[in-house]
């Protein structure tokens, strides 16, 4: 049985699903691999890296070099926050991976931080036009060339070649430069790994809007892109056996799992409608979830989960 759930592109995000069977600190990490660029003539060359065009924003944003650390210990689901893009499946998948040992090890192996080479991002005219048209008297025009001494290699095997190298430039809310607040994927722990993976995906699709296009991309598509294989899963319906839900929730502590809420929910529902949540764990009576948009955990009874959700997807990397 193939289910295609489509709906509004407004936040919290696109959730097309097809259940299958199967700031300014010195850069550094505690878990992700970090290497220094080679010495000699090669290290003196400028590495030009692209910037994907941004999603539209009602706030003033700019592109800036962000010196936040890549990670802080093992990647964890609590380090993921969705930001202002309707791409909750990506945030949910990253959270689900960060909830299990296998998923953490997989994330840890995805990114290598490269320090020492001169890297440059030159913004194209289309991006400059989006970032440099403001009436604020204090606004300083966007700088065209952004350089730093750091980039990241992202080894998601399904990414196009140009998406494997990611410069540490990101879209941030307009600031005087003393602090940076990332606009899209970000982290309550102020680490960059979720933003780096999201940017690599945006480069793969060609832009942040193309990446978040719910009309073309389903949760299964994002799962296959990031995890490397099609997910397993099942539809959640009014007659779905509660034991089947409990079993999937308990297994989520070992197997990365996400759940898609229904397109329409009552205003009293404790979860967002049409939104991807990471499933963390469960018992015979309860299901524990992580909402990456709110960056908080939610516990539901299995009966309420069945009432509010439409799909469960899962699989190991």
C-alpha positions as CSV (number, residue, x, y, z in Angstrom):
1,X,0.0,0.0,0.0
2,X,1.4,3.4,-1.0
3,X,0.3,6.5,0.8
4,X,1.0,10.0,-0.4
5,X,0.3,12.7,2.1
6,X,0.5,16.2,0.7
7,X,-0.6,19.5,2.2
8,X,0.3,23.1,2.9
9,X,3.9,24.3,2.6
10,X,3.5,26.4,5.8
11,X,5.5,25.5,8.9
12,X,6.0,23.1,10.5
13,X,6.7,21.5,7.2
14,X,6.2,19.2,4.3
15,X,5.4,15.6,5.2
16,X,4.8,13.7,2.1
17,X,5.2,10.0,3.1
18,X,5.3,6.7,1.3
19,X,5.6,3.9,3.9
20,X,7.7,1.1,2.6
21,X,8.1,-2.5,3.6
22,X,11.3,-3.7,4.2
23,X,29.3,31.9,17.9
24,X,32.9,33.1,17.9
25,X,34.8,30.4,19.6
26,X,37.8,28.7,18.0
27,X,36.5,25.8,15.9
28,X,36.8,22.4,17.5
29,X,34.9,19.1,18.2
30,X,34.8,16.3,20.7
31,X,33.4,13.6,18.5
32,X,33.5,14.6,14.8
33,X,36.8,14.1,13.0
34,X,38.9,17.3,12.6
35,X,42.0,17.5,10.3
36,X,44.4,20.2,9.3
37,X,44.9,21.1,5.7
38,X,48.1,19.9,4.1
39,X,51.2,22.2,4.0
40,X,52.9,23.6,0.9
41,X,51.6,25.1,-2.3
42,X,48.3,23.2,-2.2
43,X,47.3,24.8,1.1
44,X,47.8,28.3,-0.3
45,X,45.2,27.8,-3.0
46,X,41.8,29.3,-2.5
47,X,39.0,26.7,-2.3
48,X,35.9,28.2,-3.8
49,X,32.7,26.7,-2.4
50,X,29.1,27.5,-3.4
51,X,26.2,29.0,-1.3
52,X,22.7,27.7,-2.0
53,X,20.1,30.5,-2.4
54,X,18.0,31.1,0.7
55,X,14.4,30.5,1.5
56,X,12.4,33.8,1.6
57,X,12.4,35.4,5.0
58,X,10.2,38.1,6.7
59,X,13.2,39.1,8.8
60,X,16.4,40.7,7.5
61,X,19.0,38.0,7.0
62,X,22.6,37.9,5.8
63,X,25.2,35.3,4.9
64,X,28.1,35.1,7.4
65,X,31.0,33.0,8.4
66,X,29.9,31.2,11.6
67,X,32.7,30.0,13.9
68,X,30.6,27.8,16.2
69,X,32.0,24.4,17.0
70,X,30.9,21.5,14.8
71,X,29.9,19.2,17.7
72,X,30.1,18.7,21.4
73,X,30.4,15.1,22.3
74,X,28.4,12.5,20.4
75,X,25.7,14.0,18.2
76,X,22.4,13.9,20.1
77,X,18.7,14.5,19.3
78,X,18.5,17.4,21.7
79,X,21.1,19.2,19.5
80,X,18.7,19.5,16.6
81,X,16.2,22.4,16.0
82,X,14.4,22.8,12.8
83,X,14.6,26.6,12.2
84,X,12.4,28.6,9.7
85,X,12.2,26.1,6.9
86,X,9.3,23.7,6.2
87,X,11.7,20.7,6.1
88,X,10.7,18.9,9.3
89,X,11.4,15.4,7.8
90,X,15.1,16.3,7.7
91,X,15.1,17.6,11.2
92,X,13.1,14.6,12.4
93,X,15.5,12.1,10.7
94,X,18.6,13.8,12.2
95,X,16.9,13.8,15.6
96,X,16.0,10.1,15.2
97,X,19.6,9.2,14.2
98,X,20.8,11.2,17.3
99,X,18.6,9.1,19.5
100,X,20.3,5.7,18.9
101,X,23.8,4.4,19.2
102,X,24.0,3.2,15.6
103,X,22.6,6.6,14.5
104,X,25.0,8.6,16.5
105,X,27.9,6.6,15.1
106,X,26.6,7.1,11.6
107,X,26.3,10.9,12.1
108,X,29.7,11.0,13.7
109,X,31.2,9.5,10.5
110,X,29.4,11.7,8.1
111,X,31.3,14.9,8.6
112,X,35.0,15.8,8.7
113,X,36.1,19.3,9.7
114,X,39.0,20.6,7.6
115,X,40.9,23.5,9.2
116,X,43.7,25.6,7.6
117,X,42.9,25.9,3.9
118,X,41.7,29.3,2.7
119,X,38.0,28.9,1.7
120,X,35.9,31.4,-0.1
121,X,32.2,31.7,-0.9
122,X,31.3,34.3,-3.5
123,X,27.6,35.2,-3.5
124,X,25.9,35.4,-6.9
125,X,23.7,38.2,-8.0
126,X,20.5,36.4,-7.2
127,X,21.5,35.9,-3.6
128,X,22.8,39.4,-3.2
129,X,19.5,40.8,-4.6
130,X,17.6,38.8,-1.9
131,X,19.9,39.9,0.9
132,X,20.7,43.5,0.1
133,X,17.3,45.2,-0.4
134,X,16.3,46.8,2.9
135,X,15.1,50.2,4.2
136,X,16.7,49.9,7.6
137,X,19.0,53.0,7.9
138,X,21.5,51.0,9.9
139,X,21.7,48.2,7.4
140,X,25.1,47.4,6.0
141,X,25.1,45.8,2.6
142,X,25.9,42.1,2.3
143,X,29.5,41.4,1.6
144,X,30.0,39.5,-1.7
145,X,33.1,37.4,-0.8
146,X,33.2,35.5,2.5
147,X,36.5,33.8,3.5
148,X,37.5,31.6,6.3
149,X,40.0,28.8,7.2
150,X,37.4,26.0,7.6
151,X,35.1,23.8,5.5
152,X,33.4,20.5,6.1
153,X,33.4,17.2,4.1
154,X,30.0,15.6,4.2
155,X,30.1,11.9,3.2
156,X,26.4,11.1,2.6
157,X,26.8,8.7,-0.3
158,X,23.7,9.9,-2.2
159,X,24.7,13.5,-2.3
160,X,25.9,15.0,-5.6
161,X,29.6,15.7,-5.7
162,X,29.3,19.5,-5.3
163,X,27.3,19.0,-2.1
164,X,30.1,17.1,-0.3
165,X,32.2,20.2,0.6
166,X,30.4,22.7,2.8
167,X,31.9,26.1,3.7
168,X,31.2,27.5,7.2
169,X,29.0,30.3,5.8
170,X,25.3,30.2,6.8
171,X,22.3,32.4,6.7
172,X,21.8,34.3,10.0
173,X,19.5,37.0,11.3
174,X,20.8,40.5,10.7
175,X,23.2,41.4,13.5
176,X,26.0,43.8,14.3
177,X,28.4,40.9,14.1
178,X,28.9,40.2,17.8
179,X,26.6,37.1,17.7
180,X,25.0,35.0,15.1
181,X,21.5,33.4,15.2
182,X,21.2,30.9,12.4
183,X,17.9,31.2,10.4
184,X,17.5,27.7,9.1
185,X,18.6,24.4,10.8
186,X,20.3,25.2,14.1
187,X,20.9,23.8,17.5
188,X,20.0,24.5,21.1
189,X,23.5,23.4,21.9
190,X,25.0,26.0,19.5
191,X,26.7,23.2,17.4
192,X,26.8,23.2,13.6
193,X,26.5,19.6,12.5
194,X,22.7,19.8,11.9
195,X,23.2,23.0,9.9
196,X,26.1,21.5,7.9
197,X,24.0,18.4,6.9
198,X,21.1,20.6,5.9
199,X,23.3,22.9,3.8
200,X,24.8,19.9,2.1
201,X,21.2,18.8,1.2
202,X,20.4,22.3,0.0
203,X,23.4,22.2,-2.3
204,X,22.3,18.8,-3.5
205,X,18.8,20.1,-4.5
206,X,20.2,23.4,-5.7
207,X,18.7,25.8,-3.1
208,X,17.0,25.9,0.3
209,X,13.6,26.4,-1.4
210,X,14.1,23.4,-3.7
211,X,15.2,21.3,-0.8
212,X,12.0,22.2,1.2
213,X,9.6,21.7,-1.8
214,X,6.9,19.5,-0.4
215,X,5.4,19.0,-3.8
216,X,8.5,17.1,-5.0
217,X,10.1,15.6,-1.9
218,X,8.6,13.1,0.5
219,X,9.8,12.0,3.9
220,X,10.9,8.8,2.2
221,X,13.0,10.7,-0.3
222,X,14.8,12.6,2.5
223,X,15.3,9.3,4.4
224,X,16.9,7.6,1.5
225,X,19.1,10.6,0.8
226,X,20.4,11.0,4.3
227,X,20.3,7.4,5.7
228,X,21.2,5.7,2.4
229,X,18.3,3.3,2.1
230,X,14.5,3.2,1.9
231,X,12.8,3.2,5.3
232,X,10.5,0.5,6.6
233,X,7.3,1.6,8.1
234,X,3.5,1.4,8.3
235,X,0.4,3.6,8.1
236,X,-1.2,4.5,11.4
237,X,-5.0,4.3,11.1
238,X,-7.9,4.3,13.5
239,X,-7.9,0.5,13.6
240,X,-4.1,0.0,13.9
241,X,-3.3,-2.4,16.7
242,X,-1.9,-0.5,19.7
243,X,0.6,-3.3,20.3
244,X,2.1,-2.6,16.9
245,X,2.6,1.0,17.8
246,X,4.1,0.1,21.2
247,X,6.5,-2.3,19.6
248,X,7.7,0.3,17.1
249,X,8.1,2.9,19.9
250,X,10.2,0.5,22.1
251,X,12.4,-0.4,19.1
252,X,13.0,3.3,18.4
253,X,15.6,3.3,21.2
254,X,17.7,1.1,19.0
255,X,16.4,1.8,15.4
256,X,16.0,5.4,14.2
257,X,12.3,6.1,13.9
258,X,10.1,9.1,12.9
259,X,6.4,9.6,12.9
260,X,4.2,11.9,10.8
261,X,1.3,13.6,12.4
262,X,-2.0,13.9,10.6
263,X,-2.7,16.8,8.4
264,X,-5.6,18.1,10.5
265,X,-5.6,18.0,14.3
266,X,-7.8,19.7,16.9
267,X,-6.3,22.9,18.5
268,X,-6.1,21.0,21.8
269,X,-3.7,18.4,20.4
270,X,-0.3,18.5,22.2
271,X,1.6,18.0,18.9
272,X,1.8,20.0,15.7
273,X,-0.3,18.8,12.7
274,X,1.4,17.5,9.5
275,X,4.8,17.5,11.2
276,X,7.7,15.0,11.6
277,X,8.6,14.0,15.1
278,X,11.5,11.7,16.2
279,X,10.2,8.7,18.1
280,X,12.5,8.2,21.1
281,X,11.1,5.3,23.1
282,X,7.9,3.8,24.4
283,X,6.1,1.4,26.7
284,X,2.9,-0.6,26.5
285,X,1.0,2.6,27.3
286,X,3.1,5.5,26.1
287,X,5.1,6.9,23.2
288,X,7.9,9.5,23.8
289,X,8.6,11.9,20.9
290,X,11.0,14.8,20.1
291,X,9.6,17.8,18.3
292,X,12.5,19.3,16.4
293,X,10.6,22.5,15.7
294,X,10.0,23.2,19.4
295,X,13.1,21.4,20.5
296,X,11.2,19.6,23.2
297,X,10.0,16.1,24.2
298,X,6.3,15.1,24.2
299,X,4.8,12.0,25.8
300,X,1.5,10.6,24.5
301,X,-0.6,7.6,25.3
302,X,-0.6,5.0,22.6
303,X,-4.3,5.8,22.1
304,X,-3.6,9.5,21.5
305,X,-0.6,8.7,19.3
306,X,-2.9,6.6,17.1
307,X,-5.4,9.4,17.0
308,X,-2.9,12.1,16.1
309,X,-0.4,10.3,13.8
310,X,-0.6,8.8,10.3
311,X,2.7,7.1,9.6
312,X,5.8,5.6,11.2
313,X,9.0,5.3,9.3
314,X,12.2,3.5,10.6
315,X,15.4,1.9,9.6
316,X,19.1,1.6,10.5
317,X,21.9,3.4,8.6
